[in-house]
Amino acid sequence: MPAVGELLNSGTARLRAAGSDSARLDAELLLGLAIGADRTTLIAHSDAPVGADAAAAYERGLVRREAGEPVAYIRGLKEFYGLAFSVDSRGLIPRPETELLVAEAEAEVAWRLVSAPRPAGTPKLRVVDVGTGSGAIAIALAATLRKRRMLPEVSLLAVDSSADALHLARENAVAHGVADEIEVVEADLLPVGPAGAAFDLVLANLPYIPSAEVDRLPVAASFEPRAALDGGPDGLVVIRRLLVLLPDALTSTGTALVEIGFDQGPAIETAVAALPGRWSCRVQPDLTGRPRVARVERSTNPVRPAGVR
Ligand SMILES: C[S@@+](CC[C@H](N)C(=O)[O-])C[C@H]1O[C@@H](n2cnc3c(N)ncnc32)[C@H](O)[C@@H]1O
């Protein structure tokens, strides 16, 4: 029987040859999946023998990864904001850089709830996640607000134009025990009617990659829905359509937090400057220092004090 270390070494070599730039990590995750063990256990027991069934399951995972399929789809899950999300070809795999948007949303909700008195009967804060995909943003926010005992004061809506993605989002909401806290709606950007009434917070990670670049992404991206990635000729077609809706979609003190590509800050600022009335747009960097989240709101909005989280 082959040993753990032996299978990891041969798998790593195969995945490197197939073009993976995270070959060792991929092999560890795939062998861990096959054996039912975490990576730490594999590394600590590199001499342990691997049975035939587990070795065969590992081989099937390697073959799929060699064909370019993302490890997250092979495993069927991806960690995001400290939670495990089910993922498959119905929705985008949540990216670590999107955690900034959730952290900002969490800070914004917390500040809004504590910065002004909220006598009994005060309406809930209305928050919408536009282009929810797997539900990552809405569900991570709901889960963290529940821990902070703030969830009862917030109403959450998750919207996507893809019915498939919404099925996945619902499954994830059930898995994380927040299905009753998040209304899930199929719509183009925002629903019309009462469900679309003005929001205190609009959160959006919509497609923002220029069409020509989508074709040049690593093969793993070709397994994800194109509608989750392709933002049109300059990447900003869908986001611009959302910006135009903001004057009606936001309350008078509402804020939109919109994820963008690292080089799209100036284009977003230009689009916001063209909105009717006076608007501000500030772009925040992610942990790597790259511009990532555009904060769009009326210029009269109070600025959240630094350090409030
Ligand atoms: C970049 S993915 C983000 C998914 C998820 N929010 C995340 O951060 O992992 C963009 C999502 O927006 C959805 N989408 C694209 N165009 C849309 C539109 N016009 N209205 C609503 N959703 C849209 C796609 O179906 C996809 O699920």
The ligand as a Gaussian input file, in Angstrom:
#p B3LYP/6-31G(d) Opt

LIG

0 1
 C      -18.759000      37.656000      -9.071000
 S      -20.169000      36.600000      -8.760000
 C      -20.272000      36.899000      -7.000000
 C      -20.978000      35.838000      -6.217000
 C      -20.949000      36.084000      -4.708000
 N      -21.555000      37.354000      -4.379000
 C      -19.536000      36.060000      -4.182000
 O      -19.023000      37.119000      -3.792000
 O      -18.934000      34.969000      -4.120000
 C      -21.435000      37.610000      -9.459000
 C      -22.864000      37.099000      -9.293000
 O      -23.728000      38.108000      -9.861000
 C      -24.765000      37.482000     -10.568000
 N      -25.256000      38.449000     -11.575000
 C      -24.703000      38.787000     -12.745000
 N      -25.454000      39.727000     -13.368000
 C      -26.517000      39.974000     -12.550000
 C      -27.647000      40.825000     -12.625000
 N      -27.848000      41.633000     -13.680000
 N      -28.539000      40.819000     -11.611000
 C      -28.365000      39.990000     -10.538000
 N      -27.302000      39.163000     -10.410000
 C      -26.399000      39.147000     -11.397000
 C      -24.138000      36.234000     -11.165000
 O      -25.125000      35.274000     -11.483000
 C      -23.197000      35.817000     -10.018000
 O      -23.843000      34.920000      -9.143000

